[in-house]
Amino acid sequence: MSKNISNIQNINDFKTKRSDDFRNVYANVTSIAATKTEVRLNFGIADYLDKTVDREVSIHMTLNTAKGLADSIMDFLKDADKLK
């Protein structure tokens, strides 16, 4: 299940392609920071032996995009048992 989240009208009609910088990141640690205008989600990997967290990526977004993401995550979690 996937869904585009944006305040751009008809975004789901846009063709999607991967940028040259696209990468998949696994994380077992997340954090969030916010200002009046943006939200930043940080993802990292905890090393339990060294007791460190390697920050892998930080994603910055507008408040509206963050609200849409939060709503979509809640929708996905409501139907989590239906996910593959």
C-alpha positions in Angstrom: 0.0 0.0 0.0 1.4 3.4 -0.9 0.1 7.0 -1.1 1.6 10.3 -2.1 1.3 13.1 0.5 1.4 16.6 -0.7 -0.5 19.9 -0.8 0.1 19.9 -4.6 -3.2 19.4 -6.3 -3.5 16.1 -8.2 -0.1 14.9 -7.0 -1.2 11.3 -7.5 -1.5 11.9 -11.2 2.3 12.8 -11.4 4.7 10.3 -12.8 7.1 9.0 -10.1 10.7 8.3 -10.7 13.7 7.7 -8.4 16.4 10.3 -8.2 20.1 9.4 -8.6 20.5 10.0 -4.9 17.6 7.7 -3.8 18.5 5.1 -1.1 16.7 2.8 1.3 17.6 3.4 4.9 16.9 1.0 7.8 16.5 2.6 11.2 15.8 1.3 14.7 16.0 4.8 16.3 14.0 7.9 15.3 13.7 11.4 16.7 11.7 14.4 15.7 12.4 18.1 16.0 10.1 21.0 14.9 10.1 24.8 14.5 7.1 27.0 13.6 7.7 26.3 9.9 9.1 22.8 9.5 9.5 19.4 11.0 12.6 17.3 10.9 12.6 13.5 11.2 15.9 11.9 12.1 16.6 8.2 11.5 19.5 6.2 12.9 20.8 2.8 13.9 21.7 1.9 17.5 24.8 -0.1 18.2 24.0 -1.8 21.5 27.6 -2.9 22.1 29.1 0.5 21.7 26.1 2.3 23.1 26.0 4.7 20.1 23.5 5.8 17.6 24.7 6.4 14.0 22.4 9.0 12.4 21.7 7.8 8.9 19.4 10.5 7.4 17.4 13.6 8.4 14.3 14.5 6.5 13.0 18.1 6.6 9.4 18.9 5.6 6.8 21.6 5.9 4.2 21.5 8.7 1.5 20.7 6.2 3.5 17.8 4.8 4.2 16.5 8.3 0.5 16.6 9.2 -0.4 14.7 6.0 2.3 12.2 6.8 1.0 11.7 10.4 -2.5 11.2 9.1 -1.3 8.7 6.5 0.7 6.8 9.1 -2.3 6.5 11.4 -4.4 5.3 8.4 -1.8 2.6 7.6 -1.6 1.5 11.2 -5.3 1.1 11.5 -5.1 -1.5 8.7 -1.7 -2.9 9.7 -3.0 -6.5 9.8 -3.9 -6.2 6.1 -0.4 -5.1 5.1 1.9 -7.7 3.4 
